[in-house]
């Protein structure tokens, strides 16, 4: 299994070498939602899709509770989801309140093992039709 990518054209306007450039962009085939996940788990386990969906929906609720309490959530061996926020700095402690918080977010922190797997992940070119210039790969340019 390999992570698929396409080559796209982008106008780069910052940095020491601006202009039209080409770069690899991940080719996402689809969004894996709770229903798709339940189908895949049901195929490889003795649990029914309904049981799995029920557990995943409850898992979603528990994660939401944890984040709104400011707690990180360990995702098994993959890593952690960690809530955080950005805030405006003030000159005195008295000036800091909830209005100084500008953005709330969730950050994924992969485990060391998962990070190693990501670094070792195989990638493969994919030809997709989406906005942006698609550059044919060497294999597609060769004539039979």
DRENDO-1510 file (C-alpha; in Angstrom, 1 decimal, always signed):
<recs>
REC; n; res; u; v; w
REC; 1; UNK; +0.0; +0.0; +0.0 .
REC; 2; UNK; +1.3; +3.4; -0.9 .
REC; 3; UNK; +0.3; +7.0; -0.4 .
REC; 4; UNK; -0.8; +8.4; -3.8 .
REC; 5; UNK; +0.2; +11.8; -5.1 .
REC; 6; UNK; -0.3; +14.0; -8.1 .
REC; 7; UNK; +2.0; +16.7; -9.5 .
REC; 8; UNK; +0.5; +20.2; -9.5 .
REC; 9; UNK; +1.5; +23.6; -10.8 .
REC; 10; UNK; +1.6; +26.5; -8.3 .
REC; 11; UNK; +2.6; +30.1; -8.4 .
REC; 12; UNK; +5.0; +30.7; -5.5 .
REC; 13; UNK; +5.3; +34.4; -4.6 .
REC; 14; UNK; +7.5; +34.3; -1.5 .
REC; 15; UNK; +11.0; +33.1; -0.8 .
REC; 16; UNK; +14.2; +33.5; -2.6 .
REC; 17; UNK; +13.1; +31.8; -5.9 .
REC; 18; UNK; +9.5; +32.8; -6.7 .
REC; 19; UNK; +7.6; +31.9; -9.8 .
REC; 20; UNK; +5.7; +29.0; -11.3 .
REC; 21; UNK; +6.7; +25.7; -9.6 .
REC; 22; UNK; +5.7; +22.1; -9.6 .
REC; 23; UNK; +5.1; +20.0; -6.5 .
REC; 24; UNK; +3.7; +16.8; -5.3 .
REC; 25; UNK; +0.3; +16.9; -3.6 .
REC; 26; UNK; -1.4; +14.0; -1.8 .
REC; 27; UNK; -4.2; +12.5; -3.8 .
REC; 28; UNK; -7.0; +11.9; -1.3 .
REC; 29; UNK; -9.5; +9.4; -2.8 .
REC; 30; UNK; -12.2; +9.7; -0.3 .
REC; 31; UNK; -13.1; +10.7; +3.3 .
REC; 32; UNK; -13.2; +7.7; +5.6 .
REC; 33; UNK; -16.2; +8.4; +7.9 .
REC; 34; UNK; -17.8; +6.4; +10.8 .
REC; 35; UNK; -19.9; +4.4; +8.4 .
REC; 36; UNK; -16.9; +3.4; +6.1 .
REC; 37; UNK; -14.8; +2.6; +9.2 .
REC; 38; UNK; -17.7; +0.4; +10.6 .
REC; 39; UNK; -17.9; -1.5; +7.2 .
REC; 40; UNK; -14.1; -2.2; +7.3 .
REC; 41; UNK; -14.1; -3.3; +10.9 .
REC; 42; UNK; -17.2; -5.5; +10.4 .
REC; 43; UNK; -15.4; -7.2; +7.5 .
REC; 44; UNK; -12.5; -8.2; +9.7 .
REC; 45; UNK; -14.3; -9.0; +13.0 .
REC; 46; UNK; -17.2; -10.9; +14.5 .
REC; 47; UNK; -19.0; -7.6; +15.4 .
REC; 48; UNK; -22.0; -6.3; +13.4 .
REC; 49; UNK; -21.8; -2.9; +11.6 .
REC; 50; UNK; -24.6; -1.6; +13.9 .
REC; 51; UNK; -22.6; -2.5; +17.0 .
REC; 52; UNK; -19.5; -0.9; +15.6 .
REC; 53; UNK; -21.3; +2.3; +14.6 .
REC; 54; UNK; -22.8; +2.5; +18.1 .
REC; 55; UNK; -19.4; +2.3; +19.7 .
REC; 56; UNK; -17.8; +4.8; +17.3 .
REC; 57; UNK; -20.6; +7.3; +17.9 .
REC; 58; UNK; -20.2; +7.0; +21.6 .
REC; 59; UNK; -16.4; +7.2; +21.2 .
REC; 60; UNK; -16.9; +10.5; +19.3 .
REC; 61; UNK; -19.0; +11.8; +22.2 .
REC; 62; UNK; -16.4; +10.8; +24.8 .
REC; 63; UNK; -13.6; +12.5; +22.7 .
REC; 64; UNK; -15.6; +15.7; +22.5 .
REC; 65; UNK; -16.1; +15.7; +26.3 .
REC; 66; UNK; -12.4; +15.2; +26.8 .
REC; 67; UNK; -11.5; +18.1; +24.4 .
REC; 68; UNK; -13.9; +20.5; +26.0 .
REC; 69; UNK; -12.4; +19.7; +29.4 .
REC; 70; UNK; -8.9; +20.5; +27.9 .
REC; 71; UNK; -7.7; +16.9; +28.0 .
REC; 72; UNK; -5.6; +15.1; +25.5 .
REC; 73; UNK; -6.7; +11.8; +24.1 .
REC; 74; UNK; -4.4; +8.9; +23.4 .
REC; 75; UNK; -5.3; +7.1; +20.1 .
REC; 76; UNK; -3.8; +3.7; +20.8 .
REC; 77; UNK; -0.4; +3.2; +19.3 .
REC; 78; UNK; -0.9; +6.0; +16.7 .
REC; 79; UNK; -0.5; +9.0; +19.0 .
REC; 80; UNK; -2.4; +11.7; +20.8 .
REC; 81; UNK; -5.0; +14.4; +19.9 .
REC; 82; UNK; -4.1; +17.4; +22.0 .
REC; 83; UNK; -6.4; +20.5; +22.4 .
REC; 84; UNK; -4.7; +23.9; +22.4 .
REC; 85; UNK; -5.3; +27.5; +21.7 .
REC; 86; UNK; -3.6; +30.7; +20.5 .
REC; 87; UNK; -3.9; +33.8; +22.7 .
REC; 88; UNK; -2.9; +37.4; +22.5 .
REC; 89; UNK; -0.1; +38.4; +24.9 .
REC; 90; UNK; -0.9; +41.2; +27.4 .
REC; 91; UNK; +1.3; +43.4; +29.5 .
REC; 92; UNK; -0.3; +42.5; +32.8 .
REC; 93; UNK; -2.0; +39.4; +34.3 .
REC; 94; UNK; -5.1; +41.5; +34.9 .
REC; 95; UNK; -5.6; +42.1; +31.1 .
REC; 96; UNK; -5.7; +38.4; +30.3 .
REC; 97; UNK; -9.2; +36.9; +30.1 .
REC; 98; UNK; -11.2; +34.6; +27.7 .
REC; 99; UNK; -11.4; +37.4; +25.1 .
REC; 100; UNK; -7.6; +37.1; +24.6 .
REC; 101; UNK; -8.0; +33.6; +23.3 .
REC; 102; UNK; -8.1; +33.8; +19.5 .
REC; 103; UNK; -8.3; +30.3; +18.1 .
REC; 104; UNK; -9.0; +26.8; +19.6 .
REC; 105; UNK; -7.6; +23.8; +17.8 .
REC; 106; UNK; -6.8; +20.1; +18.1 .
REC; 107; UNK; -3.2; +19.0; +17.3 .
REC; 108; UNK; -2.3; +15.4; +16.4 .
REC; 109; UNK; +1.0; +14.3; +17.9 .
REC; 110; UNK; +2.1; +11.0; +16.4 .
REC; 111; UNK; +3.8; +8.4; +18.6 .
REC; 112; UNK; +7.5; +7.6; +17.9 .
REC; 113; UNK; +6.6; +4.3; +16.3 .
REC; 114; UNK; +3.9; +5.8; +14.1 .
REC; 115; UNK; +6.2; +8.7; +13.1 .
REC; 116; UNK; +8.8; +6.1; +12.0 .
REC; 117; UNK; +6.1; +4.4; +9.9 .
REC; 118; UNK; +5.1; +7.7; +8.3 .
REC; 119; UNK; +8.8; +8.4; +7.4 .
REC; 120; UNK; +9.1; +5.0; +5.8 .
REC; 121; UNK; +5.7; +5.2; +4.0 .
REC; 122; UNK; +5.8; +4.3; +0.3 .
REC; 123; UNK; +4.5; +6.9; -2.2 .
REC; 124; UNK; +3.2; +6.4; -5.7 .
REC; 125; UNK; +2.1; +8.7; -8.5 .
REC; 126; UNK; -1.7; +8.9; -9.2 .
REC; 127; UNK; -3.4; +10.6; -12.2 .
REC; 128; UNK; -6.6; +12.4; -11.0 .
REC; 129; UNK; -8.8; +15.0; -12.5 .
REC; 130; UNK; -9.0; +17.9; -10.1 .
REC; 131; UNK; -8.2; +21.6; -10.2 .
REC; 132; UNK; -4.5; +22.2; -11.0 .
REC; 133; UNK; -2.2; +21.1; -13.7 .
REC; 134; UNK; -1.6; +17.4; -13.8 .
REC; 135; UNK; +1.9; +16.5; -15.0 .
REC; 136; UNK; +2.1; +13.0; -16.6 .
REC; 137; UNK; +4.6; +10.7; -14.8 .
REC; 138; UNK; +7.6; +9.2; -16.7 .
REC; 139; UNK; +5.7; +5.9; -17.1 .
REC; 140; UNK; +2.7; +7.7; -18.8 .
REC; 141; UNK; +5.0; +9.7; -21.2 .
REC; 142; UNK; +6.7; +6.6; -22.5 .
REC; 143; UNK; +5.4; +5.2; -25.8 .
REC; 144; UNK; +4.8; +1.4; -26.2 .
</recs>
